[in-house]
Amino acid sequence: MVAGNGADWGRRITSFRFSPRRFLSNEGTKEFVEELLQDLKSEKVTEQRKISTLTLFLEFPLLLCPDAESGEQTAEILLDMFSQTPNSAKFLTLKCHLLLAIETLLISTDSFKEDVKAAQELLSLLMQLASDLNDKKQGEALRPLRITACEGLRELESCYPGLLSQKLELLYSMRQQEMTAAHQSYTLLYSVALKNAVQLLAQRGAPTDGALKEMISRNEGFLWHAAENTRGGLSVTGEQFLLLPANGGTKELKSILSLLLEDLYLLTSVSQSSLLWQLIQVVAIIRTLSPVIFKSQLVRLFGTMDISLFHSILQMKGLFTDSLFTAEDESFLLKRLVGMTQHPLLSTPVKLFYIDCLLHFPENRPLNSNTEENLPVLLSVQMTASLFPTVFHDNSTMLSRQNLLSLVYLENEGPETERGMGYLSEHIMSLHAIVLYNTNREFTATFFRTVFLFVRYFNFSETLMEDMIQKILELYRKNAALAPYLINLINQTHKLLNVPSWSIALSKALQSLIVELPFQRLAPPMLHWHLKVLARIAKENAISQNSSIQLLLNIALCTDLCSSGDWKTGNAILSVCKSILRHQQLDAIFAILADLLQYLLLHFEDIDIQERARFYYMLLANLSKDKLTTILSMTSTVGQSKTKTLSSIMSEDENFSSLMTIHATEQPVLQLRRLNDEVCALPVYTGLLSEEFTTGCCLKEYYEQFANSPAPSALTLQYLLAFTNNVRPQDHKLFCIELQFEQSDSSYEPIQVINVPCLFIERQPEVVSLTLEPRLPCPTALSVTATYSTEDGATYQSQLQPLKISFCDIFLPLPLLTAWPLKAQCQLFEELWQSFQPDTADLYAESLFCFSLSQQSLSDFVHNAFARFVVSSHSDVYKIGIFLLPKFHMLMQMKVLDDTASIRIRTDNWEVLPHLSSYLKERIARQ
């Protein structure tokens, strides 16, 4: 990136964000980070662009600095930038982002340690900034920098609990003295440090008398060893760590907690919730501190509409139960939760949160200790009567309310429960009516989810379950495309129920419906859905498959299926046969299944279907049930090749999605290397010119007659397709490789895909030919993507290194007639040279290129750079003719005067001159 080049910088950053790993693998992580740091140091770069650059370090710290060493080095550079940035309101946002980036890098790379210079400097800097109480030194304009420093210290204390545990007196004093809006940040910082210090004290075991008092009055150095030992935080809630000091030992701490609670109203709602959680944990650890200290806050919190503060109440209730909350409090909270789930001013996500709180309500005396959904004992049918779902609710609300009410009715008995179950059933029927006359996908998915919930809770009611089956059959009878929903419903209810009687009953009813359909209802595409359902039903060994097989045989005999050779339908029929072979007892259906398979192998026009039917027939006729099931159920094991045909992929629905997914590789697996530096041979022009040609004839016209008609429009470059280094073992054998090329511009015609059947790491690389059809004669870069399959049947996509097409790659000799004598070639060059004189129409251009070179060196230069294009070399003057696709020319006359090489250039396309100049400079540098 070049400082000040905003367009290029924007494109590179966009490319990085689109695929960070791929970008860094192409550009190099170290090089890209150096460019970012160079941007940050440059005075020409705007502040907003520097902030955007720092944001990359905040979002991708481990990608840009993958190890501790790079994290430390980058943090030191950013610290130096911070110190050199003026303390001005103009650079306030930049300095805040610098602080955040430095801390993020040190924490993410695990470099925040006592022996790391950058870590010590950062911690000292943060404490120094936070010590400017009430903006006495830097002024009110830089107050956000102080707040950022406080937040940075709080983040460090959260990541390394105990780091500030020996500075509680200083932190408390700073909190007390701070009188500005930054007071909130100082309060939260102190609360986190206090909680972590109490946790560390509890972790060490029984404290001595006065340990708490000593802890809160310390003002010593940073506790680095505690930070290193507690990386990732401590878990101290519940019964893991407790402190039981004497009541007198908690006097000072109790006073501090009371003062913090008194200042609670000064904070924002989210900050109040955060502070309360820290104090709740402190009181939970120190068991001689009574939770009654929070009682004064409950009156205010019970009436709050703020979700974070209400969550704090539930946190208190979960830890302190009946030591803080009475039975009346519990009943009030439940009623309040029920009311909040339907409050008109609350958003849907908030209402769903309150419903979830009801399902996980922390009771004073819970009946069980599991963390799954359980209803509170005090939540009655009457209390939830207003929560019935309707079709006017959004889908999430409908489902969550149905789930809640189902639990309520499941755990209660009586007439109200019976009526409630009926109301829920009516709600499902309302959704059924919508789906029946409207194929809206959202309503359809919601309907089947409500059915699943209803079956989950009320499968004991035979009447309701039978009604549900009939309604589902009505939907399927009208729209067979609902088959995937039904199959999923059968699968999920089968897993859910200990005795899957309902899913079996639904499967049997669906089978009866399908086999009784008239033939006109069995035409594609509906037949495809019916066959998928029958394949799933065939997995139920409790359901007889005679009727299903008879239907398949009738389809084969009475329709044009076999003669048409419809592979997709034939494959679907064989999928049903495979399910039957795997899951059914074959004695009762042997004869009819054998008839079906034999008819298919003899009459189906598609070879793949014939072969697969023959395979199943051989298995059926020659193997026992156990061996047959084993063969059809075989899956690949580690280290075993797994070859999948299209038929097997299509027949195994459970593997279809994963096998058809194209997985992206993190590193390139393949590479393209130039086979040689020569352009591959092209067709030459055929024609004859007599040795006794007339000197006065216009050879240019004669040349153009052939050059414009059969002239080649493409050139071919050859490459070696090979593996990169450190390829994974599973990538040592690749199949069906497809190379796709994307251009960075439109200078060339679209490049055709190149297909390579296979590539093995132990064999020689594959030679591939790349055909280019230039629209304009210029260099370009090609993005190359390889898509391939591995031995396990998975498909991957790998990004190769970009392929650069140089300007010299498109040089071709003048398409001279093969039998032309040298004299004719020289004359043609002269005629072209004269015709290319610059004119007023700007069709032609002339240029002069000079450089220091001896006569002998010029000969070497021409031999190395233009050997194939020399038309003549007479009197130390080299005449060179180059043809540029699609129809342009470059003519050059080279000679040396006084150790200076002079190259006169004429062309019929002036736009190629900059490219030629760059190529000449490159060749001169190699000389």
N, C-alpha and C positions, 0 to 999 in steps of 0.2 A: 504494500500500500504506500502510496506517495502522499505525503502531507499536503493537504489542500485539495486533493483530487476526490471530491465528495462522491461523485458518481461511481468511480471504481471502488471506493471504500464501501459504499452501500451495497454494490453487487456482491462483493466478497463476504460481507457480513450476512447478507441474505442467504448466500450459498452455504455458509457455515451453519446457520441456524436450521436450514432445511435438512441437512444431514451432517451433524458435527463429526462423527467418526469417519465417514467417507471423506469429508473435506480435509481432515487432519492427516489421513493416510496418504492423500495426494500431495498436500502442501508441506507436510512435516510439522509436528507440534511445536518443536523448538523454534523453528523459523517463524511460524505464525505468531507465537507469543512475543518474539523479538519485535515483530512489526507492530503489534499492539502497544508494547512498551515504548517504541519509538514514536508512535502517535501521541502517547500521553506526555512525552517529554517535549514535543514540538510546540513552539510558540505560535506556529501558523494554524494549528488545529483549534477549532472552536471549543468552547467549554462544553456545549451540549454533546458534541461528538466524543469528547473525552469521557463524559458521563456514560454515554452509550457503550463505549469500550469497557469501562469498569463494570458495567452490568454483565458483560460476558464472563468476567471472573466470578461474579456473584452467582450466575446461573450454571456455569460449567467449570467449577473449580478443579475437579479431579480429571477432567478431560484436558484442560490447559496445563495443569501442573500435576502429573500423574504420580509423583513420588515426593517424599519429604524434602529432598534436596532442592528440587525445582520450586516447591512451595516456599521454602525459606528464602531462596534467592529472589524470587519475585516479590515476596513480602518486604524484603529489605529495600528493593528498588522503589516500591510504592511508598514506604516510610520516608525515604529520601525525598521523593516528590512532595509528600505532605509537608515536610519541613521547609521546602523551598517555595511552596505556594503561599502567597501573601495572606495575612489575616484580614481579609476584606469581605464585606457582604457580597461582593461580586463573585467571589470564589467559594462561597459558603456551601452550596450544593455539591460542588466538586470535592471539597474536603470531607464532607460527610460520606460521600461514596468511597473515597479513598480509605477512610477508617473501616467501613463495612467490608470492603474488598480484602484488606489486609487481614482482618480477623477471620473472614471466611476461609481464606487460603490456609492460614495456620491451623485452624480447627479441622478443616477437611482433609488436609494432608498429615494430620496427627503430628504437627510440628510445634504445638504449643507446650513447650517444656522449658524447664529452668535453664538448661544448658544451651538453649537456642537464643541467640542475640536478638533476633527480631521479636520473639515472644516477650522478652524482658522489656524491650523498648516500647512495644505496643501497650503492655500493662502499665508501665510508668506514664506513658502519654495519656492513656485514658483516665488514670487517677489525677493527673495534672489538670486535664480539661475539666473533670468533674469537680475539682476543688475550687474553681472560680465561682464561689457562691454569690447568688444575687447579681451576677453580671458586673462585678466590681472591676475586673481587669479588662475583659474584651468587649464589654458593652452588650446592650440588649440585642443588637443586630445579629450577634453570633451565638445567641442562646440555643438555636437548634443544634449547634455543634456540641454544646454541653449535654443536651438531651440525648444526642446520638452516642456520646461517650458513656452516659449512664446505661443506655440500652445495651451497649457493647459489653460493659462490665456485667450486666445481668445475664447476658447470653453466655459469657465465659463461666460465670458461677453456675449456670444451669448445666453447661456441658462438663464442667469439672467441679462437682459439688465439694465445697469446703475450701476452695481457693481463697475466699475472702473471710473465712471464719474467724481469723485473728484480727480483723479490722472492724468488728461490730460497733465498738464505741465511736470510731471515726465516722462510720456510715450513719449511725444514729444521730450524731451531732450535725452532720451535713443535712440530714433530713429535717431536723428541728430548725436549723438556721435558714434554710431555703424558703423564701417568701414569694417566689415568682411562680409562673405556671409550670416550671420544671419540677415543682415539689412532687408531683405525681410520680415522675421517673425515679426520684430519690427514694420515695416510699416503697415502690415496687422492688427496687434494688435491695433495700435493707430487708424487706420481708423474705426474699429468696435466700439471702445470705444467712438470716436468722434461722430459717427452717433447715437449711443444709447443715448449719453448725449444730443444731439440736440433733439431727440425724446422726452426725458423726459421733457426738457424745453418747448417744444411745447404742451405737454400733460397738463402742469400746467396752461396753458392759456397765456394771454398777458404778455410778460416779461417786466421788467423795463429797463430803459436805462442802457446800459453797462452790461446787463446780459450775452450776448454772450462773451464779453471780460473777464468777471469774470469767466465764465465757463471754457474757454480754459487755464486760468492761475492758476487754482486751483491745490493744491498739499496737499490734506488732507487725511483722512482715507477712508476706504472702505464704500460704501453706501449699507449696509446690508439690510436696510428696503426697498430700491428700488428693490433689488434682490428678496426679498420675495414677493413683490407686483406684480412683472412683470414676474413671472415664466411662461415660455412658449413663451415669446417674445411679442413685440408690433407690431401692424399693423398701419403704419402711412403714407403709400403712398396714393396718391389721395388727397381728400379734407378733410380727417378726422382731421389731426392736421396741423396747419399752423403757421408760425412765420412771422410777418411783422415788423421787426425792421427797424429803420432808416438806410439809406444807410451808414452813418458814423459808425454805430454800427457793421457793418460786415467787416470792413476794415481788422482787424487782421485775422479773419476767412478766408477771401478771399485770403489773402497772404499765409496762411497755405495750402489751397486747391491748389493754384498755384504751391507751392513747391512740394506737393505730386504728382501732375500731371507731373512735370518736371522729377521726379524720376521714372516715370512709366516704362520707357524703361529698367530699371535695373532689373525688375522682370520677372518671367516666364509668359507665356501667361495666364495660369489659374489664377495666382496671380494678373495679370493686370486686368483680368475680375472681380475678387473679389473686388479689390480696387475700380475700376470704379463703381461698383454697390453701394458700401457704399457712395461714393462721390455723385453719382446721387441722392440717397435718401436725402442726406443733402441739396443739391441745390433744390430738389423738395419741401422740407419743408420750407426752408427760401426763401420766394418768392421775396425778394428784392435782392437776389443773381441771377444774370443773367446766364442762361444755356450757354450763349456764351462762358463761361469759358472753355467749352469742344470743342470749334470750332477747336482749333489747333490740337486736337487729331483726329478729323474726317478724315482729309486728309490721315493720316496714316492708320486709321482703315478701311476706305473704300476699300483699296486694300489688306486687310489681307486675308490669306487663313486659318487662325485659327478659328475654329468654336466657341470657347468660346469668342473670341474678337468680332466676327461678331454678336454674341448674345448680347453683350454689346451695339452695335449700335441699335439693335432693342429695347433694354430696354430704351435707351435714347429717341428713337423715340416715344415709347409708352407713356412716361411721358411728354416730352417737345413738341412734334408734330411740328407745324409750327413756334414755337418760337426759334427753333434751326435748323430745316430742311426746305429747300425750296422745291418747286415743282420739280425743276431739281434734287435735291438730292433724292427725292422720286422716280422719274423715273429711276435714275441711280441705286438705290438699287434694284428695281424690275428687271431690266435687269441683274444685277449682280446675283440675286437669281436664275433667269432662267438659267443663264450660269452655276451656281454652281450645279444645279440639274443634269447636264449631263457632269460634268467635269470628264475626264477619270482617273485622279489621285486620286479621292476621293472614299472612300468606300461606299457601298450601304447604310448603316445606316445614314451616313452623308448626302448623296443625299436625302434620305427620309426626313431628318430633314429640309432641305432647301425647299422641296415641302410643308411641313407642315407650314413653315414660310410664304409661298405665300398664303396659305389658311387662315392664321391668321395674315396677315400683318397689322401692326399698321399705318393706314393712318393718314395724317394730318387732314383731314376733312371727317371722315367716314359717310356713309349714314345711318347706323343703329348702335346701341350700343350693340347688342347681341354678345355673345362670341362663337357662332357656326361658322362653316366654311363659310366664305364670301370672295369673290374675290375683290381685289382692283379695283377701277374704272379705273386706268391707265393700268391695265393688259389687253392687247388686244389679239384678235385672232392671229394677225401677230406675236406678241411677243412670243406666245406659240406654234407656228407652228412646232418647232423642237422637241416637247415633245411627239409625238405620240408613244404609246407603241407598242412593237413588241414581237413576241413569243420568241425572243432571250434574252429578259430581264428576270430578276428573277421575281418571282410571286409578291412580295411586290411592286417592281417598276412598274410592269404592272398595278396593281390595283390602286396605288396612282396616276399614270399619267392619267389613265382613269377617275378617280374621278375628278381630276383638270380640264381636258379638257372638261368633261361633264358640269361642272359649267360654263366654259368659253362659250361654245356653247349655253347653256341655257340662258345666260344673254346677248347674242348678236344675231343679226339677219342679214340676207343677204345670198348671194350665198356661201360665205366662211363657214358660219355656217352649211349650208346644206351639203356641201362637207365634213366638219369635222364629222358630224353625220354619214355620209356614211362610212368614214374611220374607225370610231370606230366600226361600225357594221361589216365591213370587218375583223377587228382584232378579233372580237368575232367569226366570221365564221372560221378564221384560227385555233383558239383554238378548235372549234367544230370538225374540220377535224382531229386534233390530238387525241382528246378524242374518236372519232368514230373508229379509227383504233389502238388505244393504250389505254389500261385501266390504265394508270399511275394515281395513286391516287392524286398526287400533281397537275397534269394538270387538272384532273376532278374537284377538289375542286375550282381551279382557274377559270375554265370555268363558273361554276355556280355562283361564286361571281361576275364575270364580267357581267353575265346576270342580276343579281340582281341590280347592279349599273346602267346598261342600262335601265332597267324597271323603276328604281327610278326616273331618270331624263327625259326619253323620252317616257313615257307611253302614251302621247298625240298623238303619231304618229301611227295610226292604221296599216299602211303598215308594218312598222318596227316590231311592236309587233306581227303581224300575222306571219311574216317570222321567228321570234324568236320561236314561238310555234311550227312551222313545223320542225325546226331544233332540238328542244328538243324531239319531237315525234320520229324523226329519230333515235336519240340516244337510247331512251327507247325501240323502236322496236327491236333494235339490242341487247341491254343488259338491261334486266329487273332488274338486280342487282343495277342499278342506282336509284331505287325507293326511298331510304332514302334521296338522294340529291333533288329529285323532290318534295317530301313531305315537306322538309325543305324550298325549294324555294317558294312553294305555301303558307306555313305558314307565312314566313317573308314578302312576297309581300302583303299578305292579311292584315297584320298589318300596313304596310307602306302606302298603298294607301287609301285615303278617300273613293273612290269608287273602290272596288276591282274587277273591270271588267276583268282585265287581268288574275288574278289568277282563276277566275271563268271560263273564256274561256279556260285556260290551263287545268283545271280540267275536263271540259266537253269533250275536245278533247282526254284526256287520257282515260276517260270512254269509249268513242266510240272505241278507239283503242283496249282496253282490251276485250270488249264484242264481237268484231268481229274477235278475234283471233281463228284459228282452234284449235280443241281439243288437237292435239299433242303439241301445244305450251303452253298448260295449265297443263302440268305434273309437279310434284315437281322436282326441287326446285323453278322453275320460278313461279309456282302458288302462292307460299308463298308471293312473292313480289307483284304480281298482287292484291292479297287480301288486302295487307297493303295499296296499293294505293286506292283501292275501299273503304276501311274503312275511309280514309281521305276525299275522294270525297263525301261520304255520309253525311259529316258534312255541306255541302253546300245545304241549303234548296231551293236554286234557281235551282238546277239540279234535274231532275226527276230520280228516282232510279228503275223504272220498268225494264230497261234493265239489271241493275246490279243484281237484285233479280232473274230474269229469268236465267241469266248465272249461278248463284249459284245453282238454282234448277236443271238445266241441268247437272251440275257437280255431284250433289247428285244422280240423276236418272241414268245417262249414264256411270258412272265410278264405279270402285270398292271402292270408298272412304268409304262408309258406312260399307261395309263388312270387309274391312281391319282394320277399327277402328283407323285410323291415327289421334291421339289426336291433334297433332300440327295443321294439316290442318283443322280439325273440329273446333278447337278453333278459328282459323283465320276467318273461315266463320261466326261463331257466333259473332266475333268482328265487322264484317261488319253489321250484323243484329242489334247489340247493337247501333251502330252509327246511323243507320236508325231510330230505335225506339226513340232515343234521339232528333234527329234534323229534322226529316221529318214530313210533314203532312201525316197521315196514311190512310186517306179515300181512296185515289186513289190506294194505294198499299196493302190494308188490305188483300184481298183474296190471292194474290200470296205469300205475306210474311207469312201468316198463313199456306199455303200449305208447304212452305219450312220448317218452324219450326216443323210442325206436322210430316213431313217425317223424319226429323232428330231424333226426340224423339222416333219414332217408329222403325227405322231401323239402327241407328248408333250403332255399337258394343261397343263403349266406354261408360261406365256408366256416367262419368262426363259430357260428351257432351250431353247425353240423358237428364240428370237432368237439365242442364243449358238451353237446348232448350225447355224443358217443362216449366221452369220458365218464359222464354221470351214469350212463347205462352200464358201462363196464364195472364201475364201483358197485352199483346196485346188484348186478348179477354175480359178482365174484367175491365180495368181501362181507365179513360179518358186520353187524351194527356197530360194535365198538371200534373196529378198525376204520370203518367208513367215517364215523364221526370224528375220529382222530385226524384223518387226512384232511377232511373239509374244515377242521378247526385249527389247522396248523398256522402258527404265526412265526415270524422271524425271531431268532435268538441272537445274542451278542456275537458278532463275528461271523454270522451266517448270511450269505447272500440272499436277497429277497427279490425275485423277479416277478413283476406284476404285469399281466396283460390288461388291455383296456376292458375286457369282459370282467375280470376279477375286480377291477377297481369299481366298475359300475354296479357290481352285484353286492358289494359290501358297503352298505350305506354308512356304517359307523366309522369307516376309515376314509370315506370319499373326501370329506372336507379337508382333513389333515394332509392327505396325499396330494390333493390338487392345489394346496396352498404353496405359493412360491416364497421361500425363505431367503432373506437377504443375508449375505455374509459380511462379517465385520472387516475382514482383510481380503485383498485380491488373491484369488486362487490361481488365476492364469495370467499370462503375459504374452504380448506380441513383440517379436524381435525381427528387425529387418534381415532378410536373407542375404542381401548384398546391396551395394550402393548403385547398382545399375537398374534402369527401368527395363522391365521385361520386354522381349522382342514383340514388335507389333507388325501387322501386315504391311508390306511395302507396296508401292504402286507398281503395277505391271505395265509395261509398254516398251517400245523400242525407239531409239533415235539413231539414225544412220551415222556412221563415223564421218561420212562426207556431208554433214549437215551444212546448210547454207549459213554463212556467217551473218548475213544481213537479216535472217529471220528473227521474229520477236519470240524469244524463248519464254518470256514472262507470260505471254498469252497461252503458249503451249503448256507451260507449267500449271497455270491456273485452270486450264481445261480439265486436268486430272486432279488437281489439288482440291477443287470444289465439289467434285462428284463422289469419288470413292474414298475421300479422306477419312482417316480414322477419327472417331469422336471420343475415344476413351483410351486410357493408358492403364497398365496393370502393374501393380507392385506386389512382390511376394514377401510373405512373412512366415516366421516360425511360431506356431502356437505351442507354448510350453508351460509347464508349471512354475509357479514362484517358489521361493524358499519356504521351509517350515510349513508344508502343507499337512493338514490333518490326515490321519490314516484313512478315515472314511471318504476322503476326497481323492484317494490314489487312483481310482477308476471312475471316469466320468463318461456318461452316455448322452447321446442326442444333444450335442452342444450347439447352441445357436448364438452367433455373434451379431449383435445389433449395433449400428453406428448412428450417432447423432452429431450434426455439424454445429459449430459455433456461429456460422453465418450461412448465407445462401449462395455461396460461390460455386458450389458443385451440385450436380443432380443428386437426388436421394440415393443413398448407397444401399444396394441389395443386401439382404441378410445372408450370412455365410453359415452353412450347416456342416458340422463335423460329426460323423457317426459316433466316434469314441476316442478317448485319449487316456492312455495308461502311463503311470509315472515311470515304470520300468522300461518303456519302449521309447523309440525316437520321437522327438516332437513332430507335429503335423505341419506340413507346408500348406498355407492357405494363400490364395490370390485375391487381392483387393483391386477391384476395377473402379477407376475414378473417371467421371465425365465432367470436366470443368465447364462452368458457365462463364467464369472469368479467370484469367491466368493469374492466380495469386496463391500464397501459402494459406494454410488453414489448420485447424486442430479438430480432431474427431474424438468424441466421447464414446467409449467402447463398453458395452455391457454383455456379459456372457450368461446365458441361461442354460442350465444343464441338469441332468438327473444323476443321482448316485446309486450305489448298489442296493441300498435299502429302499429304493423306490421314491425317495423324496426329491423335490425339485428346488434348486437354489438359483439365486441370481447374484452374480459377482461383478463389481465394477472394476474394470481393468485400468491401468495407467493410460492417460490420454495419448492418442496417437497423433503425432505432429507430421503434417505434410509440408515439406519445405518447398521453396520456390524452385529449386533445382530439380525436384522430383518430377516436375511437369515439363522439363526440357525434352524435346524430341528433335532428331535431325530433320533438316528440310526434306520433305517427301519427294526426293528426286527419283526419276525413273531409273530402274536398276541397271539398264544398259547404257546410261549416259556416259560419255567419255569425260575426262577431267576438264578438257577445254570447254565443253558445254556447261559444266557445272559452274566454272568460273564466270562464263559469260552470263549465265542466269543470275549469279550473285550481283554482278555489276548492274544488270538491268533492274533488279529489285532495289539495289542501293539508290539508283537514280530516281526510281519511282517513289521512294520513301522520303524525298526531300520535303521539309516542312512547308505547309501551304496555309493559305488564309482560312481554309475550312477546318483547320486543326485536326485533320485526319491522321497526320503523321507528325513525328517529333524527333528531334535530334538532341543528343547530349554528349558531353565530353567528361571523361573520368581520368584523372591523372594520379600517379603515385610513384614513389621512388623505387626503381628496379633496374637491374642491369640487363643487358641483352641476353646473357645466359640464363638469368633468373626468369626472364619473360618466357623463354622456351619451356622451362619447368612449370611455370605458372599455367601456361596454356595446356600443357600435357596433363596436368593434374585436374584442371577445372573444366576444360572444354575439348578434350581429345576427340570425342565422338562427333563434334560439330564443326571441325575445321574444314573449310571448303578448299582453301589454298594457303600456302605459306611461301611467298615469293619475295625476294629482296628484303628479308627480315620484317615483312609485313604479314601478319596473320589475319586472314579473312574468315570470319566465323558466322555461320547461319544457324539460327535456332527457330524451330517451329513450336508455337505455344497453342495448345488446344484452347478453344475450339477452332480458331481460324486466324491467329495472329502470328507475327514474326518479330524476331530481334536479330538485327545484323550488326556486326562489330568489326572494326578494323583496328588492330593493335600493332604498335611499334614503339621503339625506344629511341629517345633523343636526349643526349647528355644525362644518362642514368635516370631518366624519368620516363616511365611508361605512360603512353597516351592511348586511351581507348575511345574511339569515336563510335557512337551508338546511334542507330536509326531504327525506328519501330513504327508500326501502324497502330499502336495502342500506347499512348503516353502514360497511362496509369501503371504500366509495369516498371517504369523507370525507378521509383523508390525501392521496389523489391529487388531489382537488379543491383542497385547501389549497395543495399545491405548484403547481398550475396557476395559481391566483389570484395567488400571490406572483410567479410568472414574468411574468404579464401586467402586474402592478403595476410590476415593475422596468422593463418596456419603456415604460410610460406616460410 
